[in-house]
Amino acid sequence: MFTTKKLLILVLKNSLISLVFLGVTIVAIVFIKNEIESVTDSVVLNHRLKAQLREKTELLSVLERDSKIIGENDILIKKAFISSENISSFIDDLDKTASESSITQIYRFETPTASNISGPFPLSSIPYSNNITTGLLSFSNYLKNFEKLPYFTKIESFNISSQDKVSGWLGQSTISLKAILITKTIQ
């Protein structure tokens, strides 16, 4: 029969069994939670690494494409920096440009000065002025050809004056250019 003692033992026994199952369940839940966090962290890290790999792959493909575009142009760029001690090739090309546009020009070069532009080798800038006598159409052709010259030049200013009362500056004019030629300094 049931006595209080047996009832108490039965309740304690069932309570202990319930506590053991509760403890095992809590341990299992904590273990599974930690495993889920570990797998989640691993997935997040893999996604991050995949994104970084994709970015680097895209960067490499852009660099590869750009290097194909540049190709041998780096040689042209190096040749564009003529020596500040010998600018005769630039003068020859300047004369050729003027003759192609059927204009007369008188130029004057100043002393090279060290440039504040940084590069793989020391640079100098040579200011020069160029006085041209021509019409507007010929001057436009001259500027188009001048732009195609394989040198690093910069036109700082130009001034157009004309004595032609009918056509004004569109007719025969005197044009004064002030420009700079970037060259490499030979030490």
C-alpha positions in Angstrom: 0.0 0.0 0.0 0.8 3.6 -0.3 2.3 5.1 2.6 3.6 8.6 2.9 7.2 7.4 2.8 6.6 5.4 -0.5 4.8 8.3 -1.9 7.6 10.7 -1.0 10.2 8.2 -2.5 8.2 7.9 -5.7 7.9 11.7 -6.0 11.6 12.2 -5.3 12.5 9.4 -7.7 10.4 11.0 -10.5 11.7 14.4 -9.6 15.3 13.2 -9.9 14.6 11.5 -13.2 12.9 14.8 -14.4 15.9 16.8 -13.2 18.4 14.4 -14.9 16.4 14.7 -18.2 16.2 18.5 -17.7 20.0 18.7 -17.1 20.7 16.4 -20.1 18.4 18.6 -22.2 20.0 21.8 -21.1 23.5 20.4 -21.8 22.3 19.2 -25.2 20.8 22.6 -26.0 23.9 24.5 -25.0 26.1 22.1 -27.0 23.8 22.4 -30.1 23.7 26.3 -29.6 27.5 26.4 -29.6 27.7 24.2 -32.6 25.2 26.4 -34.5 27.2 29.5 -33.6 30.4 27.8 -34.7 28.8 26.8 -38.1 27.3 30.3 -38.5 30.6 32.0 -37.8 32.2 29.6 -40.3 29.6 30.4 -42.9 30.0 34.2 -42.3 33.8 33.9 -42.6 33.4 31.9 -45.8 31.1 34.5 -47.3 33.5 37.3 -46.3 36.4 35.4 -47.8 34.4 34.7 -50.9 33.6 38.4 -51.3 37.2 39.3 -50.8 38.3 36.7 -53.3 35.7 38.0 -55.8 37.0 41.6 -55.3 40.6 40.6 -55.7 39.7 38.6 -58.8 37.9 41.5 -60.3 40.8 43.8 -59.5 43.3 41.4 -61.1 41.1 41.2 -64.2 40.9 45.0 -64.4 44.7 45.2 -64.0 45.2 42.5 -66.7 42.8 44.4 -69.0 44.5 47.7 -68.3 47.9 46.2 -68.8 46.8 44.9 -72.2 45.5 48.4 -73.1 48.8 50.0 -72.0 50.7 47.3 -73.9 53.8 49.0 -75.3 52.5 52.5 -74.5 54.8 52.6 -71.5 57.7 52.8 -74.0 56.0 55.7 -75.8 55.5 57.4 -72.4 59.2 57.0 -71.6 60.2 58.3 -75.0 57.9 61.3 -74.5 60.2 62.6 -71.7 63.0 63.8 -73.8 66.2 65.0 -72.1 66.2 68.6 -70.9 69.7 68.9 -72.5 68.6 68.0 -76.0 65.1 69.1 -77.1 65.9 69.2 -80.8 63.4 66.4 -81.5 60.6 68.5 -80.0 61.8 71.6 -82.0 61.8 69.5 -85.2 58.3 68.2 -84.5 57.1 71.8 -83.7 58.5 73.0 -87.0 56.9 70.1 -88.8 53.5 70.9 -87.2 53.8 74.5 -88.3 54.7 73.5 -91.9 51.8 71.1 -92.1 49.4 73.9 -91.1 51.1 76.4 -93.5 52.0 78.9 -90.8 55.1 80.7 -89.7 56.3 80.7 -86.1 59.0 82.1 -84.0 59.7 80.4 -80.7 62.0 81.1 -77.7 62.9 78.6 -75.0 63.9 79.5 -71.5 66.2 77.7 -69.1 64.9 74.4 -67.6 63.8 74.5 -64.0 63.4 71.5 -61.7 59.8 70.4 -61.6 57.8 69.7 -58.4 56.1 66.8 -60.2 57.3 63.5 -58.7 58.0 60.6 -61.0 60.3 57.6 -61.5 63.1 60.0 -62.6 63.7 63.7 -62.0 61.7 66.1 -64.2 62.3 69.6 -65.5 60.0 72.1 -67.0 61.1 74.3 -69.9 58.9 77.4 -70.4 58.7 78.6 -74.0 56.9 81.2 -76.0 55.8 80.8 -79.6 54.7 83.7 -81.9 52.5 82.5 -84.8 51.2 84.5 -87.7 48.2 82.9 -89.4 44.4 82.8 -89.7 42.0 81.1 -87.3 41.4 78.0 -89.5 45.1 77.4 -89.8 45.6 78.0 -86.1 42.9 75.5 -85.3 44.6 72.9 -87.5 47.9 73.7 -85.8 46.4 73.1 -82.4 44.9 69.8 -83.5 48.3 68.7 -84.7 50.1 70.1 -81.7 47.8 68.1 -79.4 49.0 64.9 -81.2 52.7 65.5 -80.5 54.2 62.7 -78.4 55.5 65.0 -75.7 54.2 66.3 -72.4 53.4 69.9 -73.0 51.0 72.4 -71.5 49.7 75.6 -73.1 49.4 78.1 -70.3 47.9 80.9 -72.3 47.6 82.4 -75.8 46.8 85.8 -77.0 45.3 86.7 -80.4 45.7 90.1 -81.9 44.8 91.3 -85.4 45.1 94.4 -87.5 42.5 93.2 -90.0 39.6 95.6 -89.7 37.3 93.5 -91.9 37.7 90.0 -90.5 39.0 90.9 -87.1 40.7 88.1 -85.2 39.1 85.5 -87.6 41.4 86.7 -90.4 45.2 87.0 -90.4 46.3 87.4 -86.8 49.3 87.3 -84.6 49.0 84.6 -81.9 51.3 84.4 -78.9 51.5 81.1 -77.0 53.1 80.6 -73.6 53.7 76.9 -72.9 55.7 74.4 -70.9 57.6 71.3 -72.0 58.1 68.6 -69.4 61.5 66.8 -69.8 63.6 64.5 -67.8 66.6 65.9 -66.1 70.0 64.2 -66.9 72.2 64.3 -63.8 
